[in-house]
């Protein structure tokens, strides 16, 4: 049954790339809240030279050779017992297929001015989120006071 669902998603696409979803435990979106057309972040495989070339072509590697996330437009999920296959239309019309063993929260592109670096930062610093915000707020207040005192 799962294989049949997978084939239905794959059929209209010429090229399928097995990729990884970018997880966002804090600010992400649950599987059951995804709607068709949602923009999600994926990481393309870069293990072999062919995979690296494909990732570079699709924007998954920048000019410095650093891996970066690509955006895929969510199409659907094929579910089975303990397996979840996430499908999205990726760059250049390729199908991105990712596999998860359990429901997770996925990194979603923010509707206004969000860059891949900011969403990646959310994912990597999930433990230090509130502390980071407090530090940034403190710095902003301190700079504001300095500017106020200097201009007065």
N, C-alpha and C positions, 0 to 999 in steps of 0.2 A: 504493500500500500504506500509506504513512504517513497519507494523508488518510483512509483507511478506519479506521485505528486512532483517529485524532483524532475522527472522527464517533461512534465507539462510546463514547468518554469523554463527549462532549458531549450525546449523545441524552437521557439522563435528566434533564438540568438545563435549567431555563427560561432562565437568564441566565448568560452566559460573560463573564468579565472577563479581558482580556489584561493580565497583570501581570508584574512582574519578581521573580525569585528573589533572596533576600538571600544573598550569598556569604560563606562563612567559610573562607578558605584553611587556617587552622590548626586550629580546633576543629570544623570542619564534618563532614558525613557525605557519603561518595561516593554517586554514583547507584546503584551495584550493591549498596550496603548498606541502601538504603531499603526499608522494609516498609510495607505498607498500614496506614494509621492513624497513621503517624509525623506529628508536628506540625512543620511548617516555617514559616519566616517569608517573607512576600511583601510587595512594595511595590506599591500600587495606582497606576494612572496618574492624573496630576493636571494634564495639559496644557490641557484645555478646562474651561469652567465646568461642563459636564455631568459630566465625569470627577471634578472636585473635589467636586461635590455627592454623587456616588455614593461617593467615598472617605470623605467625612465621615459619610455614613449607615452605612457598613460599619466605621467605626472606624479608617480609614486616615489621618485628620487629627484632631488633638486640638482642644480648644476655643480654643487660642491660634493655630490655623492652621498648626501644625507637622506635617510628614509623619511618620507613624510606621508601623511594620510591623504587618501583620495576620497572624494565625495561620491556616494552612490545613492540613487533614487530608489527607495524601498518599493519592492514589488509584492513580496509575500513571504510566508514561512511554510515550509513543509515539516510536519511534526510526526514523530513516531515515539516509541517507548525509549525515553532517555536520549533522544536525538532531536535537534532543532537545526534545520537548514534555512539560513536567512538568504534571501535573494534580493539583489538590487541592480538597477541599470547603472553601469559605471561609465567612465570616460570613453569616448569614441564608440559608444553603443555596445560595449562588452557586458556580459553578465557576470556580476560578482556573486560568488557563492561562499558563504561562511558557515562553519559548523560549531554548534555549542552543545554541551552535554546537559545543560540545565538552563532554565530561564535566567537571564542576566539583564543588567541595565546597560543600554547601548548609548554611545556618544552620538548626539544628534546635532546637526548644524543649527546654531541659533538663528532666529529669523532676521535679526539686525546685526550688521557689522561684526561678525564673528570670524576669526581666522583659525586655521588649523592649529596654530601654536597655542592659542588660549585654551582650546578644548583639550589639547594634549596635556597642558599644564594642570587643568582640573583633574584629569585622570591620574597623573603622577603624584600630585600633592594632596590626595584625598584626606590624609590624616592631619595635615597642617592647615586646612582651609580656614577655620575661624581665627587661628592665631595670625596667619598671614594677613587677613583682612584688618585685624586690630592694629598690626604693625603699620600697614599702609595708611590707615586712618590717622594714626599718631603722627606719622611723617607729614601727611598733608596738613594737619592742624598746626604742627610746628612751623612749617614753611609759611603757612597763611599768617601766623602770628608775626613771624620775622618780617614779612612783606609789609604788614600793617604797621609795625613799629618803625620800619625804615621810612615809609612814605609819610608818616605822621610828623 
